[in-house]
Amino acid sequence: MSGVAAGDKYVVGVDYGTLSGRALVVRVRDGAELGTAVHEYRNAVISSALPDGGTPLPPDWALQDPEDYREVLRQAVPAAVAAAGIDPSDVVGIGIDFTACTVLPTLADGTPLCELPELRQRPHAWVKLWKHHAAQPHADRINALAHERAEPWIGRYGGKISAEWQFAKGLQILEEDPEVYHRAERFIEAADWIVWQLCGVETRNVCTAGYKGIHQDGSYPSVDYLTALNPDFGDFVAKLDGPLMPLAGRAGGLTTSAAAWTGLPEGIAVAVGNVDAHVTAAAAQALDPGRLVAIMGTSTCHVVNGTHPAEVAGMCGVVDGGISSGAWGYEAGQSGVGDIFGWFVKHAAPAGLDSHERLTELAAAQPVGAHGLIALDWWNGNRSLLVNHDLSGLIVGLTLATRPEDVYRALLEATAYGTRMIIEAFVEAGVPVDDLVVAGGLTSNKLLMQIYADVTNRPLGIIGSAQGPALGSAIHAAVAAGAHPSIHAASQAMGRVAAAVYQPDPDRVRAYDALYAEYRALHDHFGRGANDVMLRLRAIRNAAVESTTSPQEVFA
């Protein structure tokens, strides 16, 4: 599927991740991946202080620099085109995807507030990354008031709005730095902002508007509801409400300046923005109902299409056209997966065992249950089903005989249990999940993949691309450019998947059923109010940390 032939046309997919952005050049007729390049963000995740010795940040903050996003266009896109060995004039479209909910306040022309000199040292002027979890108290109020008022949209989100999403982050800005809030004329997903930078046209995609912006049945939450949260919050929807466009639509043409950044032809199609998880469904040929795609990296996002709307407890949402037109797209997620494994290797594994490869090798040699451990996978809070980012991790069963590989395997299994909780919630609500397709950087761990097949008792396939989100963005760009008539046709032509690579083993399935029952008991005990020790410990920690940093120093 490689090679460059006369008459071929190409598209570029750009995947914006947590630490870097990747560009991928893809052939339109068959999805062949011809060249790729990665640009690491200079400022990565800003979590302790603003860049260059700037303002310190409180706990649970995660910011980014929008200039890092522009640099991906300047660096990774030309490098990928060069690596592909194609003529840039044969590129017909570009598409992007982003981690979400990653949002930033801007002026009316799209200028990020953090790039205004007078606001450079104001943390709330910066991009709030998806894993900015400091807005949990604001999310709690949003949810409580929604239930008190019986707001019709709350059920579409499993009964809880996440602290990661637009409204919680916006309310936090208003109440902690009202000047920044009022200076913000627009509050926009990074996916839509970078599309704005590319084509000079402000748009909003139905995916992030629906899942992260509470846009349901043609409208956002009412002004009456918002002012009941805070009298000054009534104008928030006006900051969000841009032209709403379907996925795979054409947002506009590449501007002269963006053509100079990327080296691509001016005027080519710029696809409507998308989310890294949702865009991957097309790359995995998983647009038909019943095939759940788990995009596994630092976190995991689970997406599946359904034929009808259903209210699923603890979900990130159900959105009409949220994954592809003509279906109801469901999203769930786990806030920490690869990050948890990485934490153990970096901070807890002893020298000589501090590698994923060695720990996996040792863990694979033991039978199910031999380590005697159960872990709760909440190192970065819980996104689904509990939607509470103040929850924290737990390991039960440690003894003096416990070895590093035991703990490592228990952490792998814990994330699989969390995915099973999500699948069971879907199925109980009438949304079928017949099989799984996994995408992302963790697919190379064969032990982890087999654990997921055994724990969920479902066949597990692997996407046929190491760059699922970037390929998905390229597929959407091909539709936006008119090279394929629909996202379904483009997915069949350009996507790829190896189905049912891992089959559940009946003996291991039975063994995991017993362990999963213990996981569920711990999950409900610590996550549903029987014992709030995790929340109390988080409050004690935050108070101790914040005592060393005055509010005036942070928000002045």
Disulfide bonds with the S-S distance in Angstrom:
none
